[in-house]
Amino acid sequence: MNRRHLLLGAGALTISFAPMAWAVNPAENFVSGNIQAGFTILNESKLNAAQRRQNFAAFLMGLTDMKRVALSFLGRYAASAAPADLDAYFAAYQDYVLSVYQSYFASYAGQTLHVISSRERAPGDFIVATNMVGSGATPMEIDFRVRTDGPTPLLVDLGVGGVWLGLAQRDQFLSVLAQNNGDIKGLTEHLRAAQTR
């Protein structure tokens, strides 16, 4: 996947391995318990593509508050949007994120994430540092931002090579909105078109 596609897809990222005894806080437990499972779902050879997509979608929805993330990316434009336009945007955003992350994680088949460390940015707001290793590739650091201050931990953002994908996505969305005079329908069309490229 090219860098542009990777940057486009970040607000809602996800995924799972079996909990490890050495994970020392809820954020690390969440990451170590939810990353490898995503790889497993996407690479399950006994399922057809439609079944894998359905399972991955259900899995992804359980790890993040996708509607809340999508709404946050609209900034000041959310307040003036018609409810029907918001609903269409949410549906397009969900399909877009699913497509991006399905492609992203499938490209790392056979690799595994190992938690390295974590730090608390603010109460209940953690950055968990991991290394992706395997398939003879050079280990790559991936950082996960996880909120643990709600009923269940939620994935908020993903950082690859020092670039926070959710932030990059928000900037892109706001740029598209500005080009369309704040019309959310223009952003919805942009997201739909991006899935066909």
Legacy VTK file of the C-alpha trace (Angstrom):
# vtk DataFile Version 3.0
C-alpha trace
ASCII
DATASET POLYDATA
POINTS 197 float
0.000 0.000 0.000
1.366 3.406 -0.859
2.002 6.112 1.743
-0.961 8.188 0.553
-3.392 5.313 1.031
-1.919 4.598 4.455
-2.342 8.219 5.504
-5.905 8.345 4.205
-7.043 5.552 6.402
-6.398 6.187 9.910
-9.070 7.217 12.262
-10.439 4.044 13.384
-7.778 1.423 13.241
-8.068 -1.833 15.157
-6.960 -5.540 15.648
-5.961 -8.891 18.186
-3.556 -11.448 19.760
-3.893 -13.528 22.876
-3.360 -11.509 26.064
0.205 -11.637 27.353
1.007 -11.931 31.032
3.591 -9.140 30.958
1.236 -6.411 29.733
1.175 -3.992 32.653
-1.802 -1.689 32.091
-5.233 -1.742 30.394
-3.926 0.003 27.263
-1.135 -2.533 26.757
-3.537 -5.375 27.475
-5.929 -3.932 24.902
-3.282 -3.699 22.186
-1.684 -7.072 22.924
-5.136 -8.620 23.035
-6.537 -7.024 19.885
-3.924 -6.772 17.156
-2.999 -10.236 15.993
-6.647 -11.291 15.887
-7.206 -8.787 13.079
-4.413 -10.382 11.060
-5.903 -13.787 11.783
-9.352 -12.757 10.569
-8.040 -11.255 7.341
-5.874 -14.262 6.558
-8.352 -17.024 7.454
-8.098 -19.287 4.412
-11.225 -21.283 5.299
-13.438 -18.225 4.775
-14.271 -16.526 1.488
-13.559 -12.830 0.951
-17.100 -11.743 1.847
-17.023 -13.699 5.124
-13.608 -12.305 6.054
-14.844 -8.789 5.353
-17.959 -9.322 7.475
-15.946 -10.751 10.382
-13.367 -7.988 10.157
-16.079 -5.322 10.098
-17.665 -6.708 13.265
-14.239 -6.927 14.875
-13.302 -3.372 13.905
-16.565 -1.907 15.187
-15.904 -3.430 18.583
-12.565 -1.674 19.034
-13.414 1.931 18.341
-16.284 4.395 18.560
-16.262 4.937 14.819
-19.166 7.363 14.743
-17.527 9.567 17.369
-14.226 9.560 15.465
-15.971 10.358 12.180
-17.860 13.247 13.777
-14.682 14.684 15.302
-13.104 14.890 11.848
-15.797 17.313 10.654
-14.753 20.073 13.044
-16.979 23.154 12.940
-18.796 21.843 9.854
-20.637 19.205 11.889
-22.911 21.748 13.592
-24.478 22.979 10.360
-24.874 19.597 8.647
-28.315 18.129 7.997
-28.984 14.854 9.842
-29.460 12.985 6.550
-26.099 14.262 5.279
-24.414 13.161 8.524
-25.928 9.691 8.228
-24.663 9.349 4.656
-21.213 10.561 5.730
-21.063 8.113 8.648
-21.937 5.222 6.325
-19.301 6.292 3.782
-16.694 6.777 6.509
-17.344 3.334 7.963
-16.991 1.645 4.561
-13.895 3.697 3.788
-12.131 2.869 7.054
-12.998 -0.798 6.749
-11.585 -0.904 3.224
-8.379 0.909 4.156
-7.622 -1.151 7.220
-8.540 -4.414 5.604
-6.026 -3.656 2.861
-3.446 -2.316 5.313
-3.406 -5.279 7.672
-3.711 -7.895 4.942
-0.440 -6.559 3.505
1.320 -7.610 6.734
0.284 -11.257 6.678
2.619 -13.468 8.693
3.891 -10.659 10.888
3.287 -10.101 14.578
3.102 -7.053 16.830
4.978 -7.028 20.132
4.267 -4.414 22.797
7.463 -2.551 23.752
6.271 0.076 26.210
3.548 2.574 26.979
3.174 6.033 28.452
0.172 7.870 29.821
-0.357 11.235 28.067
-3.189 12.175 30.419
-5.376 10.178 32.800
-6.799 7.280 30.796
-5.055 8.343 27.551
-2.128 6.077 26.599
0.397 5.728 23.800
1.401 2.083 23.375
4.601 1.483 21.380
4.901 -1.792 19.447
7.209 -3.440 16.935
5.897 -5.332 13.923
8.238 -8.235 13.169
8.341 -11.265 10.915
8.679 -12.357 7.295
12.336 -11.299 7.328
11.392 -7.616 7.265
13.069 -4.936 9.344
11.016 -4.383 12.523
8.717 -1.385 12.173
7.475 0.638 15.118
3.739 1.281 15.272
2.235 3.364 18.057
-1.361 3.049 19.210
-3.274 5.718 21.107
-5.765 4.057 23.435
-8.353 5.623 25.753
-9.125 3.636 28.890
-11.303 6.189 30.685
-14.624 4.801 29.406
-16.537 1.575 29.993
-14.136 -0.293 27.678
-10.782 0.673 26.115
-11.045 2.279 22.678
-8.500 2.722 19.917
-8.206 6.415 19.046
-5.298 6.706 16.608
-2.354 4.927 15.019
1.147 6.261 14.398
3.466 4.832 11.751
6.926 6.292 11.220
6.099 9.253 13.443
2.950 10.134 11.465
-0.342 9.979 13.384
-2.785 8.715 10.828
-5.945 10.041 12.466
-4.496 13.543 12.552
-3.489 13.280 8.903
-6.965 12.049 8.036
-8.639 14.893 9.926
-6.507 17.459 8.088
-7.392 15.873 4.755
-11.107 15.819 5.546
-11.103 19.457 6.618
-9.299 20.359 3.391
-11.944 18.577 1.312
-14.695 20.322 3.293
-13.066 23.716 2.762
-12.883 23.057 -0.989
-16.608 22.245 -0.945
-17.685 25.275 1.108
-18.315 23.066 4.133
-20.760 20.796 2.290
-20.472 17.363 3.878
-21.975 15.781 0.755
-18.721 16.639 -1.037
-16.684 14.799 1.606
-19.027 11.805 1.418
-18.529 11.640 -2.357
-14.762 11.917 -1.837
-14.788 8.938 0.552
-16.912 6.854 -1.796
-14.619 7.663 -4.729
-11.501 6.807 -2.686
-12.760 3.257 -2.195
-12.817 2.635 -5.945
-9.224 3.711 -6.606
LINES 1 198
197 0 1 2 3 4 5 6 7 8 9 10 11 12 13 14 15 16 17 18 19 20 21 22 23 24 25 26 27 28 29 30 31 32 33 34 35 36 37 38 39 40 41 42 43 44 45 46 47 48 49 50 51 52 53 54 55 56 57 58 59 60 61 62 63 64 65 66 67 68 69 70 71 72 73 74 75 76 77 78 79 80 81 82 83 84 85 86 87 88 89 90 91 92 93 94 95 96 97 98 99 100 101 102 103 104 105 106 107 108 109 110 111 112 113 114 115 116 117 118 119 120 121 122 123 124 125 126 127 128 129 130 131 132 133 134 135 136 137 138 139 140 141 142 143 144 145 146 147 148 149 150 151 152 153 154 155 156 157 158 159 160 161 162 163 164 165 166 167 168 169 170 171 172 173 174 175 176 177 178 179 180 181 182 183 184 185 186 187 188 189 190 191 192 193 194 195 196
